[in-house]
Amino acid sequence: MYLRLILTLGLFLLLPGCLPSNPGAEVRVEGKVTSNRAPAADVRVLAYPVTAETLAGASPFSSLPTAADGHFQLTLPAGEYYFFARGAGLFSFYGRNPVAVPAEGLAEMNIGLVPDTGSLPSDEPFVATGVLGRTFAEEGSQAGATIYVYTDLTSRLKGMGYVMAGPTDKEGVFEAALPAGTYYLLARQRRGNSSTGPLQAGDHVGYYPGNPLTVKDGEVARIAIPMLEVPAKVTAMAGNLFGQTSIVGRILDRRGDPVAGVRAVLYDDGQMLNRPLYVSQPSGADGAFVLSFPEGGTYFLAARDTLGGAPGPGDLYGTYDASDDHSLSLETGEKRSGVDIVVEEMW
């Protein structure tokens, strides 16, 4: 009888949905979804772990449909996730993706929504295989947007990607020649002169709701990418925009005067030649910068006024010199302040 009881219990624990729970393993994420700044009902918020191989198919974590107040909540283990929202003909790829969810969870996550469909371009394509698309925002066609094409999620959908297309014309139209394959397409439109680095308030960002897009040989896929304006509060959120760990400091010249328009860049290797892990907004007139990221560790810190490739003659560049190898170590959740970086013109 005891053997039968043990075997029965073992089978019960192996049944789907009957695995023993791990108390405290899941945390709560909650907030509001809005469309045209008004709460949106009947929308689900979805989350895919950053380790997911694809952002297609059913998401492993989903909220219930929102009520009239637009409020949502879902529970999931602490970690990094891509957040989406879908429902009622609306869509969102959360602009802070991927998001680090700490052990205490996240509250007051505000997710702006855009229509999940738009009018497709009617132009005849010039390419034989690839994509012909249109970007649009709340106010209509989105001109001047650059399309970033990624083959997978290894870059976390950041940086230049596999191919760049655009800028879009006055009708928001673009096209890109692509070999047959599967791709993720994002669109970014920047108001300033910079073509790299984090988006700023007033910029626009878009994610094709049908990602990943399959391109077939000899065919041109026609798509529409909705875009959402980056809110002004993104500047105030810089201290935890990409996680609960942060570095705050100033960019200075050799005289100790603040330098504006320079970004702090954070690397995980001492050579600091590859693509940085995190990049700050350009420093202001006071030289101040803020970097936020999910986890503690040992990092290497520099500052520069241009991005992409090694610094060249005329560029402003400098490294964090409070340690011989330009490194600093932080605990997860630590907020380090008073970090100065001195830059000078390269020649």
Beta strands, then each sheet from edge to edge (+ up, - down):
strand 1: 26-35
strand 2: 38-39
strand 3: 44-49
strand 4: 61-62
strand 5: 71-77
strand 6: 79-87
strand 7: 90-93
strand 8: 99-101
strand 9: 106-115
strand 10: 130-137
strand 11: 140-141
strand 12: 146-150
strand 13: 163-165
strand 14: 173-177
strand 15: 181-189
strand 16: 204-207
strand 17: 213-215
strand 18: 220-229
strand 19: 245-252
strand 20: 263-267
strand 21: 278-279
strand 22: 288-293
strand 23: 297-304
strand 24: 316-319
strand 25: 327-330
strand 26: 335-342
strand 27: 344-345
sheet 1: 2+ 1- 5+
sheet 2: 2+ 1- 9- 7+ 6- 3+ 4-
sheet 3: 2+ 1- 9- 7+ 6- 8+
sheet 4: 11+ 10- 14+
sheet 5: 11+ 10- 18- 16+ 15- 12+ 13-
sheet 6: 11+ 10- 18- 16+ 15- 17+
sheet 7: 22+ 19- 26-
sheet 8: 21+ 20- 23+ 24- 27+
sheet 9: 21+ 20- 23+ 25-
end
